[in-house]
Amino acid sequence: EEIQRETAYPDGKVEKVLKNGCHLIFFPNGTWKKVGSDGKTITITFFNGDVKQVMPDQTVIYYYADAKTTHTTYSDGLEVLHFSNGQIEKHYPDGKKEITFPDQTIKNLFTDGQEESIFPDGTIVRVQRDGSKTIEFNNGQRELHTSQFKRREYPDGTVKTVYMNGQQETKYVSGRVRVKDRDGNIIMDTKL
């Protein structure tokens, strides 16, 4: 680009105004700033390789060179981080966070303390504030984990519960109930 005007300041800063209306400002430490001809698009390239861009809509894109991470802040408050390993985090203005891991697992962290993870195979894990957990498998099975028991529900209606003391209870759709002690010995079986 052709330079229209160049000014050197006593502090070592140099400003160049280009014919297209862009301003380039060079600082003694190696940092430089480009202000677009619109006056709203600003790019600052820092001496350490970091780059900050301010777009006309006030979106701010900051690239951390050492970490190879890009942090974008939108005017509505949404923040998106792209990490070098492929992980993407979205931080919403209401406090919710969504993390997409390199394997495409998605984890949602809600403001009320609940969590939800969606795995690539379709499995969904929901964790409540009290620590109880619901797992929905892609084969239709469902598990509930609480501090008192773990329960698996099968698509055919069978429900198997394992209590913390090791006792197991299986309820079948037919109405049959089988209970085993923690060593696997049958305590009760209501074969119909």
Backbone bond lengths (Angstrom), bond angles and torsions (degrees), N, CA, C in turn:
res aa  C-N    CA-C-N  psi(-1)  N-CA   C-N-CA  omega(-1)  CA-C   N-CA-C  phi
1 E - - - 1.460 - - 1.515 109.53 -
2 E 1.319 115.75 143.56 1.463 120.74 178.84 1.518 110.60 -77.21
3 I 1.325 115.69 137.78 1.457 121.15 -179.99 1.525 108.81 -88.83
4 Q 1.328 115.26 127.61 1.461 121.40 178.29 1.530 110.21 -88.02
5 R 1.367 114.71 -40.37 1.457 119.42 -177.37 1.521 108.60 -152.29
6 E 1.324 117.06 144.45 1.460 122.46 177.09 1.525 108.39 -132.46
7 T 1.364 114.86 131.99 1.459 119.45 -179.31 1.516 109.27 -128.79
8 A 1.328 117.14 129.80 1.469 122.44 175.36 1.524 107.86 -104.81
9 Y 1.334 116.45 130.20 1.462 121.95 -178.37 1.524 109.90 -101.98
10 P 1.358 116.69 156.00 1.467 120.72 -178.12 1.534 113.60 -58.81
11 D 1.350 117.22 -29.18 1.472 119.88 -179.51 1.524 113.12 -78.44
12 G 1.340 117.47 2.91 1.457 121.25 177.76 1.511 113.99 97.18
13 K 1.327 116.13 -7.51 1.466 121.18 179.37 1.528 108.50 -73.63
14 V 1.345 116.16 143.05 1.472 121.74 177.44 1.522 107.86 -125.82
15 E 1.339 116.15 130.29 1.462 120.92 178.90 1.524 108.61 -115.56
16 K 1.324 114.59 131.78 1.470 120.53 177.01 1.527 107.64 -120.90
17 V 1.309 115.76 128.62 1.462 121.23 175.82 1.522 106.51 -106.09
18 L 1.328 115.17 122.13 1.467 119.77 -177.62 1.527 109.85 -90.36
19 K 1.327 115.52 159.79 1.471 120.34 -178.71 1.530 112.31 -63.23
20 N 1.329 117.00 -25.57 1.472 119.77 179.71 1.531 112.18 -80.44
21 G 1.356 116.72 -1.17 1.459 120.29 177.11 1.515 114.84 100.13
22 C 1.333 117.68 -7.16 1.462 121.17 177.90 1.526 110.23 -73.14
23 H 1.334 115.02 147.87 1.468 121.51 173.77 1.519 107.67 -113.62
24 L 1.329 116.33 132.59 1.459 121.58 174.63 1.523 106.91 -117.30
25 I 1.330 116.27 127.41 1.458 120.25 179.48 1.523 107.57 -122.12
26 F 1.324 115.92 122.31 1.454 122.10 -178.48 1.529 109.16 -108.09
27 F 1.330 117.01 128.13 1.459 122.41 -178.97 1.528 109.80 -101.59
28 P 1.323 117.77 152.33 1.475 120.78 -176.95 1.528 114.35 -59.09
29 N 1.350 118.43 -26.76 1.474 120.15 -177.74 1.526 113.18 -81.87
30 G 1.344 117.86 0.97 1.462 120.85 179.01 1.518 113.54 102.21
31 T 1.320 117.79 -11.40 1.462 121.77 176.00 1.523 108.52 -73.48
32 W 1.335 116.47 143.56 1.456 119.17 173.96 1.519 111.11 -141.04
33 K 1.310 114.79 153.43 1.464 122.26 -173.42 1.519 108.71 -127.29
34 K 1.335 115.64 135.69 1.466 121.29 176.23 1.521 107.66 -119.89
35 V 1.324 115.55 123.72 1.454 121.22 175.14 1.524 106.36 -107.32
36 G 1.335 116.12 119.37 1.459 120.75 -177.09 1.523 112.25 -63.35
37 S 1.294 115.71 164.19 1.474 120.89 -178.29 1.527 111.55 -62.17
38 D 1.352 117.25 -21.15 1.470 120.38 177.31 1.535 111.91 -78.25
39 G 1.335 116.53 -11.18 1.457 121.40 -179.22 1.515 113.65 76.36
40 K 1.324 117.31 -3.31 1.468 121.85 -175.24 1.524 112.76 -112.88
41 T 1.312 117.66 -22.77 1.455 121.53 179.96 1.529 107.77 -94.07
42 I 1.340 115.41 116.38 1.464 120.06 -176.03 1.522 108.68 -124.88
43 T 1.319 116.23 133.18 1.457 121.94 174.97 1.517 107.96 -125.75
44 I 1.347 114.86 125.84 1.462 119.91 176.39 1.522 106.88 -116.27
45 T 1.325 116.10 123.02 1.461 121.25 176.69 1.520 106.72 -107.73
46 F 1.330 115.50 113.38 1.457 120.75 -175.49 1.520 111.37 -82.81
47 F 1.318 115.71 159.24 1.466 122.45 -178.38 1.522 112.38 -59.35
48 N 1.358 118.24 -25.76 1.468 121.34 -178.76 1.530 112.63 -88.86
49 G 1.336 117.56 3.06 1.459 121.46 178.97 1.523 114.06 97.86
50 D 1.349 117.97 -11.62 1.466 120.38 175.84 1.522 109.11 -64.17
51 V 1.340 116.05 149.22 1.462 121.03 179.31 1.523 108.39 -133.23
52 K 1.334 115.71 128.90 1.462 121.36 176.75 1.519 107.95 -117.72
53 Q 1.344 114.97 127.11 1.460 120.53 177.43 1.520 108.59 -119.20
54 V 1.326 115.95 134.00 1.455 121.33 172.93 1.522 105.85 -114.80
55 M 1.334 115.69 122.20 1.462 121.13 -176.39 1.533 110.07 -92.32
56 P 1.327 117.92 163.90 1.471 120.70 -179.81 1.534 114.06 -55.65
57 D 1.342 117.84 -30.61 1.476 120.79 -179.95 1.533 111.81 -86.39
58 Q 1.335 117.06 10.64 1.469 125.08 179.59 1.532 113.79 75.48
59 T 1.324 117.47 10.47 1.464 120.33 171.49 1.529 107.08 -66.91
60 V 1.340 115.96 134.76 1.459 120.89 179.05 1.520 108.07 -114.84
61 I 1.326 116.31 124.61 1.463 122.29 178.61 1.526 106.75 -114.89
62 Y 1.332 116.01 118.93 1.470 120.39 -179.43 1.516 108.21 -119.16
63 Y 1.331 115.50 123.89 1.459 121.63 178.26 1.521 108.52 -106.43
64 Y 1.345 115.98 120.37 1.455 121.60 176.59 1.530 107.53 -91.55
65 A 1.316 117.02 110.86 1.461 121.45 -173.16 1.527 112.32 -65.02
66 D 1.337 117.74 -47.44 1.467 120.08 -177.77 1.520 111.92 -60.23
67 A 1.329 116.66 -44.27 1.470 121.26 -177.20 1.528 111.96 -86.17
68 K 1.331 117.31 -9.42 1.472 122.20 -175.74 1.536 109.91 52.79
69 T 1.322 116.06 46.89 1.461 123.44 -176.74 1.519 109.29 -123.25
70 T 1.328 116.18 137.37 1.458 121.54 176.61 1.525 108.80 -111.12
71 H 1.339 116.04 129.75 1.465 122.93 -179.69 1.533 107.01 -118.80
72 T 1.326 116.22 112.31 1.462 121.34 -179.34 1.520 108.78 -108.54
73 T 1.331 116.29 128.05 1.458 122.10 176.75 1.522 107.90 -115.89
74 Y 1.327 116.24 118.12 1.465 121.53 -178.70 1.521 110.13 -88.88
75 S 1.317 116.03 159.41 1.468 120.74 -176.47 1.531 112.24 -62.95
76 D 1.347 117.75 -23.02 1.471 120.06 178.60 1.532 112.37 -83.83
77 G 1.344 117.04 0.18 1.466 120.95 177.33 1.516 114.67 100.85
78 L 1.329 118.63 -11.76 1.464 121.33 177.63 1.526 108.82 -65.87
79 E 1.346 115.74 134.29 1.461 121.39 175.36 1.527 108.45 -119.01
80 V 1.330 116.44 132.93 1.461 121.67 179.82 1.524 108.42 -125.79
81 L 1.329 116.02 127.10 1.459 121.49 178.24 1.521 108.77 -113.95
82 H 1.332 115.74 129.90 1.470 122.51 175.73 1.524 106.71 -112.87
83 F 1.349 116.50 116.34 1.457 121.37 -179.68 1.528 110.09 -94.78
84 S 1.320 115.68 158.68 1.472 120.84 -176.18 1.526 112.57 -63.73
85 N 1.349 118.29 -24.66 1.466 120.83 -179.77 1.527 112.54 -82.75
86 G 1.348 117.10 1.17 1.461 120.58 179.99 1.519 113.77 98.50
87 Q 1.333 117.74 -7.82 1.463 120.40 178.01 1.530 109.47 -69.28
88 I 1.337 115.52 139.83 1.464 121.75 178.08 1.524 107.94 -127.03
89 E 1.329 116.10 130.63 1.460 120.78 176.98 1.514 108.68 -119.57
90 K 1.339 115.16 135.86 1.459 121.03 174.00 1.521 107.34 -117.10
91 H 1.324 116.12 124.44 1.459 122.14 178.05 1.524 106.60 -111.33
92 Y 1.327 116.26 111.95 1.462 121.26 -176.33 1.527 110.84 -85.91
93 P 1.337 117.06 153.69 1.466 120.76 -178.94 1.535 113.36 -57.88
94 D 1.345 117.33 -28.05 1.475 120.05 -178.91 1.532 112.62 -81.69
95 G 1.354 117.34 0.24 1.456 121.37 177.93 1.518 114.76 101.39
96 K 1.335 118.09 -12.96 1.464 121.45 178.19 1.532 108.88 -67.66
97 K 1.332 115.90 146.21 1.466 121.34 176.23 1.516 109.29 -127.43
98 E 1.319 115.83 140.72 1.467 122.15 175.44 1.514 107.07 -126.13
99 I 1.338 115.84 124.41 1.462 121.28 -179.66 1.521 108.29 -116.97
100 T 1.331 116.46 125.75 1.464 121.48 174.00 1.527 106.55 -108.38
101 F 1.332 115.55 115.22 1.460 121.10 -177.38 1.532 110.09 -82.68
102 P 1.339 117.04 163.38 1.475 119.86 -179.27 1.528 113.81 -54.80
103 D 1.357 118.11 -30.54 1.467 120.31 179.47 1.533 112.02 -83.03
104 Q 1.346 116.55 7.14 1.470 124.81 179.29 1.525 113.94 76.18
105 T 1.347 117.91 10.95 1.461 120.33 169.38 1.522 106.81 -67.59
106 I 1.333 116.54 137.70 1.463 121.54 178.96 1.523 108.01 -115.20
107 K 1.334 115.79 128.47 1.466 120.97 178.37 1.516 108.00 -119.96
108 N 1.342 116.17 126.21 1.460 122.48 176.27 1.521 108.19 -107.23
109 L 1.333 115.87 128.80 1.460 121.89 175.90 1.522 106.40 -112.60
110 F 1.332 116.14 116.16 1.458 120.86 -175.89 1.529 110.70 -93.97
111 T 1.308 115.80 157.14 1.466 121.28 -175.97 1.523 112.61 -66.11
112 D 1.336 118.06 -22.66 1.460 120.54 179.85 1.534 112.62 -86.63
113 G 1.346 116.70 6.53 1.458 120.84 177.13 1.515 114.73 95.53
114 Q 1.327 118.07 -6.52 1.466 120.24 178.30 1.529 109.66 -78.15
115 E 1.331 115.10 155.32 1.462 122.04 177.59 1.521 109.15 -131.69
116 E 1.322 115.31 149.71 1.463 120.87 175.30 1.521 107.20 -140.27
117 S 1.337 116.13 128.93 1.465 121.57 176.32 1.516 108.75 -119.68
118 I 1.335 115.62 131.50 1.466 121.62 178.22 1.522 106.54 -116.56
119 F 1.332 115.70 116.26 1.458 121.17 -176.23 1.526 110.62 -91.19
120 P 1.332 117.01 156.47 1.474 120.51 -178.15 1.530 114.10 -55.61
121 D 1.353 118.16 -28.77 1.463 120.28 -179.81 1.527 112.68 -81.25
122 G 1.348 117.08 0.30 1.460 120.95 178.56 1.520 114.19 98.07
123 T 1.334 117.54 -7.17 1.462 120.83 177.04 1.526 109.37 -66.22
124 I 1.340 116.50 137.26 1.464 121.54 178.86 1.523 108.15 -122.44
125 V 1.332 116.70 129.15 1.460 122.58 178.30 1.525 107.48 -118.00
126 R 1.347 115.41 125.09 1.468 120.60 177.23 1.525 108.15 -117.51
127 V 1.328 115.98 129.44 1.460 121.40 179.22 1.530 107.76 -116.14
128 Q 1.348 115.22 125.08 1.462 121.00 179.40 1.531 109.62 -85.71
129 R 1.315 115.90 168.19 1.471 120.69 179.67 1.522 112.30 -59.71
130 D 1.337 117.36 -32.44 1.467 120.35 -178.90 1.533 112.62 -79.41
131 G 1.337 116.68 0.62 1.462 121.21 178.58 1.509 114.12 93.56
132 S 1.341 117.83 -9.62 1.463 118.69 178.03 1.528 108.73 -67.98
133 K 1.322 114.24 149.84 1.457 120.43 -171.53 1.518 110.13 -132.19
134 T 1.342 115.81 136.46 1.461 121.73 173.94 1.525 107.37 -116.69
135 I 1.324 115.85 130.36 1.466 121.22 178.32 1.522 107.97 -119.77
136 E 1.327 116.24 123.27 1.467 121.35 176.47 1.521 107.38 -109.88
137 F 1.334 115.67 115.48 1.464 121.13 -178.12 1.519 109.97 -89.09
138 N 1.320 116.13 155.36 1.467 120.41 -178.72 1.527 113.08 -70.73
139 N 1.341 118.06 -9.56 1.471 121.09 177.88 1.525 111.83 -92.82
140 G 1.354 116.79 7.14 1.456 120.69 178.25 1.519 114.17 94.54
141 Q 1.327 117.21 -11.00 1.462 119.39 177.86 1.525 109.26 -76.74
142 R 1.338 114.32 155.51 1.453 120.37 -178.05 1.519 107.99 -139.76
143 E 1.346 116.66 140.32 1.459 120.95 177.75 1.506 109.79 -124.67
144 L 1.332 115.07 144.03 1.454 121.70 174.97 1.519 106.81 -124.86
145 H 1.342 116.47 124.24 1.458 122.03 178.40 1.529 107.85 -113.02
146 T 1.326 117.08 123.69 1.465 121.52 173.84 1.520 107.59 -126.98
147 S 1.315 117.18 -178.86 1.467 119.82 178.44 1.535 110.84 -72.59
148 Q 1.353 118.00 -18.23 1.464 121.21 -178.73 1.534 114.03 -96.56
149 F 1.336 117.19 -29.44 1.468 119.54 -174.35 1.524 111.80 -159.98
150 K 1.354 113.03 168.66 1.458 122.30 168.90 1.524 105.75 -123.55
151 R 1.325 116.18 129.16 1.463 120.80 -176.83 1.515 108.83 -126.45
152 R 1.363 115.21 133.20 1.464 120.22 174.86 1.510 108.25 -115.88
153 E 1.348 114.98 129.38 1.466 121.37 178.05 1.526 107.40 -109.32
154 Y 1.328 115.48 128.05 1.457 121.34 -178.15 1.526 109.70 -98.99
155 P 1.336 117.30 154.83 1.471 120.53 -178.82 1.528 114.00 -57.53
156 D 1.349 117.69 -28.03 1.474 120.18 -179.69 1.533 112.35 -79.04
157 G 1.352 117.34 -1.65 1.465 120.93 178.69 1.526 113.84 100.97
158 T 1.337 117.57 -8.89 1.463 121.11 178.11 1.533 108.66 -67.04
159 V 1.339 115.68 139.35 1.469 120.83 179.13 1.525 108.00 -128.50
160 K 1.344 115.45 124.18 1.465 120.21 178.77 1.528 107.66 -116.35
161 T 1.344 115.62 126.80 1.458 121.15 -179.29 1.522 108.91 -120.22
162 V 1.345 115.85 131.69 1.461 121.54 174.69 1.521 106.24 -115.43
163 Y 1.343 115.75 119.82 1.459 121.11 -178.62 1.518 110.32 -87.21
164 M 1.309 117.07 162.31 1.468 121.99 -176.90 1.532 112.53 -61.17
165 N 1.322 117.28 -26.16 1.476 119.90 177.88 1.532 111.64 -80.52
166 G 1.348 116.58 1.10 1.457 121.06 177.63 1.516 114.55 94.89
167 Q 1.315 117.52 -12.16 1.467 121.16 178.95 1.530 109.51 -65.91
168 Q 1.361 115.58 140.31 1.461 121.56 -179.09 1.523 109.77 -118.56
169 E 1.330 115.22 139.37 1.458 120.33 178.58 1.528 107.25 -131.27
170 T 1.327 116.76 127.25 1.461 121.43 177.67 1.511 109.00 -120.08
171 K 1.339 115.65 123.58 1.470 121.06 177.26 1.529 106.59 -110.85
172 Y 1.329 114.92 124.43 1.464 120.72 -178.83 1.526 109.35 -98.51
173 V 1.328 118.10 159.40 1.462 122.03 179.03 1.523 112.19 -61.59
174 S 1.295 116.83 -27.95 1.472 120.96 179.95 1.533 111.70 -67.76
175 G 1.342 117.35 -15.42 1.461 120.80 -176.44 1.523 111.34 106.45
176 R 1.325 116.41 -12.52 1.470 120.91 178.87 1.531 109.96 -63.70
177 V 1.323 115.92 140.18 1.463 122.12 175.86 1.520 107.87 -127.97
178 R 1.343 116.08 130.20 1.463 120.63 177.78 1.523 107.94 -125.43
179 V 1.331 116.57 130.68 1.460 122.00 179.77 1.529 108.24 -121.55
180 K 1.344 115.19 132.46 1.469 120.89 177.63 1.528 108.54 -121.62
181 D 1.341 115.14 149.71 1.466 118.05 174.56 1.531 108.44 -80.33
182 R 1.318 116.54 179.25 1.467 119.68 -173.70 1.523 113.78 -65.74
183 D 1.338 117.40 -16.53 1.460 120.68 177.66 1.523 112.38 -93.05
184 G 1.351 116.22 1.77 1.460 120.06 178.20 1.524 114.09 92.01
185 N 1.341 118.48 3.44 1.461 122.13 178.37 1.521 109.47 -77.66
186 I 1.347 116.38 133.63 1.466 120.53 -179.94 1.526 109.08 -72.85
187 I 1.347 115.09 123.13 1.470 121.61 178.04 1.527 109.06 -94.16
188 M 1.353 115.05 -37.90 1.466 119.41 -177.13 1.536 107.98 -150.05
189 D 1.350 115.16 141.30 1.470 120.07 175.02 1.518 107.43 -149.37
190 T 1.324 115.48 116.57 1.473 119.65 -178.52 1.516 109.09 -100.04
191 K 1.319 116.90 68.65 1.456 120.52 178.86 1.508 107.98 -64.12
192 L 1.315 115.91 129.68 1.486 119.89 -178.96 1.492 111.28 -104.77
